[in-house]
Amino acid sequence: MPDLEDGQSVEMKGSGAKPYVLKNTGGVYSCTCPAWRNQSTAIERRTCKHLRKLRGDAAEEARLGGALPQKPLKQSADGEEAGGPPLLLAESWDNSADLSGWWMSEKLDGVRAYWDGKQFLSRQGNLFHAPDWFIEGLPDSPLDGELWIDRKKFQRTVSIVRRQDKTDLWNEVRFLVFDAPSQAGGFEERVGFVKDALAGRALKFARPHEHQLCKDVDCLRAELARVEALGGEGLMLRQPGSKYEAGRSASLLKVKSFRDAEAIVIGHQPGAGKHKGRLGALLVKLSDGTEFAVGTGFSDKERSAPPGVGTTVTFRYQELSEGGVPRFPSYVGVRIDASAAQPDASARSTAPEAPLKIAVTAPTPKAAITDTPPDPAKSRRFELVSGTANKFWEISQSGAEMTTRWGRIGSAGQSKTKDFADAQSAGRQVAKLIEEKTGEGYVEK
């Protein structure tokens, strides 16, 4: 890895137009990026993703003694750098990577929590006011885990951990630990540290999260079906020997099944902004009477001539909320050969012998499909004009590099560039972000 001699500096492109300056002054490494400048620790103990990229994780871990920042970093304008602790975040499995030999665990439907040795912090850096008796006995080393009550208890968990009165309701919560961010070595070594750190302590509320080896795709399919049948959210897969790195990484993958169900159209919600005069969302009802809106998955043509009231439509969703409402519903099409059915754990779910249907990056939404595929290197622009919103968002890809720009229409806005392992990974992220933005109501120009 390249390094800097004493007094030497180098420029590195960041999220803005002006590059960041990395410098070595008497063995103290610095960077002009906000993430480095806003850390509440001694300057010789600071690091950032730019220094790690320049020197390598191993060199930075050796310089800092393996320690990560104890206090949350400031949030960048788009939230990418994280307003909280430097957490490892998951990518979605692309349904092609061989996961044999990876470590598999249940994806918990709880609240992500970072124990910094003294307190619990959220992904955004907010403090969770856990009672003293809840944190008693936890080690002074950072731990990454989930505050969790039980499957399908997400809303209950949130209602408790967001309170600031250190209520006795925390008795319902458990801290399931799945990593040790500050420890060197691969995933197996870090899991070993977690087990040793929690073993022998009188910890009523904390325990290591269970992992098992994934032998092959059949093993993955069977475990996913088992977890979902119990009401679980899905699976997390961790690459053997992988390092803990802040930000999204292909060494941590999430695997979730989609489900399909039918509903009756009971009304039309008018669109706003670019969708003014067309459909904004379908108002639908399940056979059990549950009503909700489906606002994504439509082409421009379908928004102009939506299914009529009384039509049975098929939609795709991830899971049911505690109130029985499908989460993240997306329109699939008109269904004329079936009556509306209540979605449940078995509703058109992936059968063991069928190809596994995974919640991965979807194809470009229908509204963006053209006869000629878009040039990846060409910037694609999307706008949201609705009520007080008057925003644009642009994205482009050049090889393994992805650049986004956003702001108010008419302004120069802000930009960010992110590097990926290869062009394929960058392309998947581009497609994922486009799907998210169009789902929010952005329309491509």
C-alpha positions in Angstrom: 0.0 0.0 0.0 1.2 3.6 -0.7 2.1 5.7 2.3 3.1 9.3 3.1 6.6 10.3 4.3 6.8 12.8 7.2 5.7 16.2 5.8 4.3 14.7 2.6 0.7 15.2 1.5 -1.6 13.9 -1.3 -5.0 14.9 -2.7 -7.9 12.5 -3.0 -11.3 13.1 -4.7 -14.2 13.1 -2.2 -17.9 14.0 -2.3 -17.3 17.6 -3.3 -15.7 19.4 -6.2 -12.6 20.2 -4.2 -10.4 17.2 -3.3 -9.5 16.3 0.2 -5.9 16.7 1.4 -4.3 13.8 3.3 -1.1 14.6 5.2 1.5 13.0 7.5 3.0 15.5 10.0 5.4 13.8 12.4 3.5 10.5 12.3 0.1 12.2 12.8 -2.1 11.5 9.7 -4.8 14.0 8.9 -7.5 14.5 6.3 -9.5 17.7 5.4 -12.7 15.7 5.1 -15.6 16.4 7.6 -15.5 12.9 8.9 -11.9 13.3 10.1 -12.3 16.9 11.3 -15.5 16.3 13.3 -14.3 13.4 15.4 -14.3 14.1 19.1 -10.9 12.5 19.9 -7.2 13.4 19.8 -6.0 14.1 16.3 -3.4 11.2 16.5 -6.3 8.8 17.1 -8.4 9.9 14.2 -9.0 8.0 10.9 -11.4 8.1 8.0 -12.2 6.2 4.9 -9.8 8.2 2.8 -6.8 7.4 5.0 -7.9 3.7 5.1 -8.1 3.7 1.3 -4.7 5.3 1.0 -2.8 3.2 3.6 -4.9 0.1 3.9 -7.0 -1.2 6.8 -4.1 -3.2 8.3 -1.8 -0.1 8.5 -4.5 2.1 10.0 -5.5 -0.7 12.6 -1.8 -1.0 13.5 -1.4 2.8 13.9 -4.6 3.1 16.1 -4.1 -0.1 18.0 -7.2 -1.6 16.3 -9.4 1.0 18.0 -12.3 2.6 16.2 -13.6 6.1 17.1 -15.6 5.9 20.3 -17.9 8.8 19.4 -20.1 9.1 16.4 -18.9 10.9 13.3 -20.8 13.9 11.9 -23.3 13.2 9.2 -22.6 14.2 5.7 -25.1 16.1 3.6 -26.5 12.9 2.1 -26.0 10.7 5.1 -23.4 8.5 3.4 -20.6 9.0 5.8 -23.0 8.3 8.7 -23.9 10.6 11.5 -23.2 7.7 13.9 -20.6 5.1 14.6 -18.6 3.5 11.7 -20.9 0.5 11.1 -20.5 -2.3 8.6 -23.6 -2.2 6.3 -25.0 -5.0 4.1 -25.4 -5.2 0.4 -28.2 -7.4 -1.2 -27.3 -10.8 -2.6 -27.3 -10.7 -6.4 -28.5 -14.4 -6.5 -25.4 -15.4 -8.4 -22.5 -15.2 -5.9 -21.6 -18.6 -4.4 -22.2 -18.4 -0.6 -20.8 -21.8 0.2 -18.7 -21.6 3.3 -20.2 -18.2 4.4 -21.5 -17.7 7.9 -25.3 -17.5 8.1 -27.5 -15.9 10.8 -31.1 -14.7 11.1 -31.7 -11.2 10.1 -33.2 -9.7 13.2 -36.2 -7.4 13.1 -34.9 -5.1 15.8 -33.0 -1.9 16.3 -29.3 -1.8 15.3 -27.2 -0.7 18.2 -23.5 0.1 18.6 -22.0 -0.4 22.1 -19.0 2.0 22.3 -17.9 0.7 25.7 -20.0 3.1 27.7 -23.3 3.6 25.9 -25.6 2.4 23.1 -25.6 4.5 19.9 -28.0 4.3 17.0 -26.9 4.2 13.3 -27.4 8.0 13.3 -25.4 8.5 16.5 -28.4 9.0 18.8 -28.1 7.8 22.4 -30.3 4.9 23.6 -31.1 5.6 27.2 -30.6 2.0 28.5 -30.9 1.6 32.3 -27.7 1.0 34.3 -28.9 -2.5 35.2 -29.3 -3.4 31.5 -25.7 -2.4 30.5 -24.1 -3.7 33.7 -21.3 -6.1 32.9 -20.9 -5.2 29.3 -17.2 -5.0 28.2 -15.5 -1.7 27.6 -14.7 -2.7 24.0 -17.1 -1.8 21.1 -19.7 -4.3 20.1 -22.1 -4.3 17.1 -25.5 -5.9 17.6 -29.3 -5.6 17.7 -31.7 -4.5 20.4 -34.4 -7.1 19.9 -37.5 -8.4 21.6 -38.8 -11.1 19.3 -39.9 -11.8 15.8 -42.6 -9.4 14.6 -42.0 -7.1 17.6 -40.1 -4.3 15.8 -42.6 -1.6 16.6 -42.6 -2.7 20.3 -38.8 -2.6 20.4 -38.7 0.9 18.9 -41.3 2.2 21.3 -39.1 1.1 24.2 -35.6 1.9 23.1 -36.5 5.5 22.0 -37.8 6.4 25.5 -35.5 8.6 27.6 -36.7 7.6 31.1 -34.7 4.4 31.4 -37.9 2.5 31.9 -38.2 -1.0 33.4 -39.8 -1.9 30.0 -36.2 -2.6 28.9 -36.6 -5.9 30.7 -38.3 -7.1 27.5 -35.2 -6.2 25.4 -32.1 -8.3 24.6 -28.8 -7.2 23.1 -27.8 -9.8 20.5 -24.2 -9.2 19.5 -22.9 -10.3 16.1 -19.5 -8.5 15.8 -16.7 -6.7 17.5 -15.7 -3.7 15.3 -12.5 -2.7 17.0 -10.9 -6.2 16.9 -8.4 -7.1 14.3 -8.5 -10.3 12.3 -11.2 -12.0 10.3 -14.9 -12.5 11.1 -14.2 -15.8 12.9 -11.7 -14.2 15.2 -14.1 -11.3 16.0 -16.9 -13.8 16.8 -14.5 -15.6 19.1 -13.8 -12.4 20.9 -17.5 -11.7 21.3 -18.1 -15.1 22.9 -15.1 -14.8 25.2 -16.0 -11.2 26.2 -19.6 -12.2 27.1 -18.8 -15.6 28.6 -18.4 -15.8 32.4 -20.2 -12.5 32.9 -23.5 -12.3 34.8 -25.2 -10.8 31.7 -29.0 -11.2 31.8 -29.7 -9.1 28.7 -26.8 -9.7 26.3 -25.7 -12.8 24.4 -23.9 -13.6 21.1 -26.0 -14.0 18.0 -25.9 -17.5 16.6 -24.1 -18.2 13.2 -24.0 -21.4 11.2 -22.1 -22.5 8.1 -23.9 -22.3 4.8 -23.0 -25.4 2.9 -24.6 -24.6 -0.4 -27.7 -22.9 -2.0 -30.0 -25.7 -0.8 -28.8 -25.1 2.7 -29.5 -21.4 2.3 -33.0 -22.1 0.9 -33.9 -24.4 3.7 -32.7 -22.0 6.4 -34.4 -19.1 4.8 -37.7 -21.0 4.6 -37.3 -22.1 8.3 -36.7 -18.6 9.5 -39.5 -17.0 7.5 -41.9 -19.7 8.6 -41.2 -18.7 12.2 -41.9 -15.0 11.3 -38.3 -14.0 10.8 -37.2 -11.3 8.3 -34.6 -13.2 6.4 -30.9 -14.0 6.6 -27.5 -12.3 6.8 -24.5 -13.9 5.2 -20.9 -13.0 6.2 -17.8 -13.8 4.2 -15.3 -16.0 6.0 -12.2 -14.2 7.0 -13.6 -10.8 6.1 -12.5 -7.6 7.9 -14.9 -5.2 9.6 -15.1 -2.1 7.5 -17.2 1.0 7.8 -19.9 1.5 5.1 -21.6 -0.9 2.7 -19.6 -4.0 1.9 -20.1 -7.1 -0.3 -18.6 -9.1 2.6 -22.0 -8.8 4.4 -25.1 -9.8 2.3 -28.8 -9.8 3.2 -31.1 -12.4 1.8 -34.9 -11.9 1.9 -37.8 -13.5 0.0 -40.5 -11.5 -1.8 -44.1 -12.7 -1.6 -46.9 -12.1 -4.0 -50.6 -11.6 -3.2 -53.8 -10.2 -4.7 -56.0 -7.3 -3.6 -59.1 -5.5 -4.9 -58.8 -2.0 -6.2 -61.1 0.3 -4.2 -60.0 3.7 -5.4 -57.3 5.8 -7.0 -55.1 8.3 -5.3 -54.3 11.2 -7.6 -50.6 11.9 -8.5 -48.7 15.1 -7.7 -45.9 16.9 -9.5 -44.9 15.1 -12.7 -47.7 12.6 -12.0 -50.4 15.3 -11.8 -53.4 14.2 -13.8 -52.3 10.6 -13.6 -52.4 7.9 -11.0 -50.4 8.4 -7.8 -51.3 5.2 -6.0 -53.9 2.4 -6.1 -56.0 2.1 -3.0 -56.6 -1.6 -2.4 -58.2 -4.0 0.0 -57.3 -7.5 1.1 -59.9 -10.2 1.7 -59.7 -9.6 5.5 -60.6 -5.9 5.0 -57.1 -4.5 5.4 -56.7 -1.4 3.2 -53.5 0.3 2.1 -51.9 2.0 -0.9 -49.7 0.7 -3.6 -47.7 3.5 -5.2 -44.7 1.9 -7.0 -44.1 -0.5 -9.9 -46.3 1.4 -12.5 -45.2 2.4 -15.9 -46.3 5.8 -17.3 -48.9 4.1 -19.4 -50.3 2.2 -16.4 -50.5 5.5 -14.5 -52.4 7.1 -17.3 -54.9 4.2 -17.6 -54.8 2.4 -14.2 -56.9 -0.7 -13.3 -60.5 0.2 -12.5 -62.3 -0.1 -9.2 -63.2 -3.7 -8.5 -60.2 -5.1 -10.5 -58.1 -7.8 -8.8 -54.4 -6.9 -9.0 -51.2 -8.7 -8.0 -48.6 -7.0 -5.9 -45.3 -7.9 -4.4 -44.2 -7.2 -0.8 -41.6 -8.2 1.7 -43.5 -9.0 4.9 -46.5 -8.0 7.0 -46.3 -5.3 9.6 -47.7 -6.1 13.1 -51.0 -4.6 11.9 -51.1 -7.1 9.0 -50.3 -4.5 6.4 -47.9 -5.6 3.6 -44.6 -3.7 3.8 -43.1 -2.1 0.7 -45.9 -3.2 -1.7 -45.1 -2.9 -5.4 -47.6 -3.3 -8.3 -47.1 -6.3 -10.6 -50.2 -6.4 -12.8 -53.9 -7.1 -13.2 -54.9 -10.6 -12.1 -58.1 -11.9 -13.8 -57.8 -15.6 -12.9 -57.9 -15.4 -9.0 -59.9 -13.6 -6.3 -58.2 -11.4 -3.8 -56.5 -13.3 -1.0 -55.0 -12.2 2.3 -51.2 -12.4 2.2 -49.6 -14.5 4.8 -46.4 -16.5 5.3 -47.5 -19.0 2.7 -49.0 -16.7 0.1 -47.3 -17.5 -3.1 -44.0 -17.9 -1.1 -41.0 -19.4 -2.6 -41.4 -23.2 -2.7 -38.4 -25.4 -1.7 -38.2 -26.9 -5.2 -38.7 -23.6 -7.0 -35.9 -21.1 -7.9 -35.2 -18.9 -4.9 -36.9 -15.4 -5.3 -34.6 -13.0 -3.5 -35.0 -9.4 -2.6 -32.2 -8.1 -4.7 -31.6 -5.1 -6.9 -34.6 -4.9 -9.3 -34.4 -4.1 -13.0 -34.8 -0.6 -14.1 -38.5 0.4 -13.4 -40.8 0.2 -16.3 -41.1 4.0 -16.6 -37.3 4.2 -17.3 -37.2 1.4 -19.9 -36.4 2.4 -23.5 -35.6 0.6 -26.7 -31.9 1.6 -26.4 -30.2 0.8 -23.1 -28.8 3.9 -21.4 -25.1 4.6 -21.5 -23.7 3.8 -18.0 -21.3 6.7 -18.3 -24.0 9.2 -19.1 -25.6 11.0 -16.3 -29.3 10.2 -15.7 -31.4 13.0 -14.1 -34.5 12.6 -12.0 -36.7 15.3 -10.6 -39.3 15.5 -7.8 -41.7 18.4 -8.0 -44.6 18.1 -5.5 -45.9 20.6 -3.0 -42.9 22.4 -1.6 -40.5 19.8 -3.0 -38.5 21.0 -6.0 -35.5 18.7 -6.1 -33.3 16.9 -8.6 -31.1 13.8 -8.3 -28.5 12.7 -10.9 -26.4 9.5 -11.1 -23.7 8.2 -13.4 -21.3 5.3 -13.6 -17.7 5.1 -15.0 -16.3 1.7 -14.6 -16.2 0.8 -10.9 -17.0 4.4 -9.9 -20.4 5.8 -9.2 -21.2 9.6 -8.9 -24.4 11.1 -7.6 -25.4 14.8 -7.5 -28.5 16.2 -5.8 -30.1 19.5 -4.7 -32.8 22.0 -5.5 -33.6 22.4 -9.1 -31.7 25.4 -10.5 -28.8 25.1 -8.1 -25.4 23.4 -8.6 -26.3 21.0 -5.8 -23.8 18.6 -4.1 -22.0 15.6 -5.4 -20.5 12.4 -4.2 -18.3 9.8 -5.8 -18.0 6.2 -4.5 -15.7 3.4 -5.6 -16.7 -0.2 -5.8 -14.8 -3.5 -6.2 -15.8 -3.8 -9.9 -18.1 -2.3 -12.5 -20.7 -5.0 -11.9 -21.0 -4.0 -8.2 -21.3 -0.4 -9.2 -24.0 -1.1 -11.7 -26.0 -3.0 -9.2 -25.9 -0.1 -6.8 -26.8 2.3 -9.6 -29.9 0.3 -10.4 -30.8 0.0 -6.7 -30.6 3.7 -6.1 -32.7 4.5 -9.2 -35.4 2.1 -8.0 -35.4 3.8 -4.6 -35.7 7.3 -6.1 -38.4 6.4 -8.5 -40.3 4.7 -5.7 -40.1 8.1 -3.8 -41.8 9.8 -6.7 -38.8 11.0 -8.7 -39.3 11.0 -12.5 -36.6 10.7 -15.0 -36.0 13.6 -17.3 
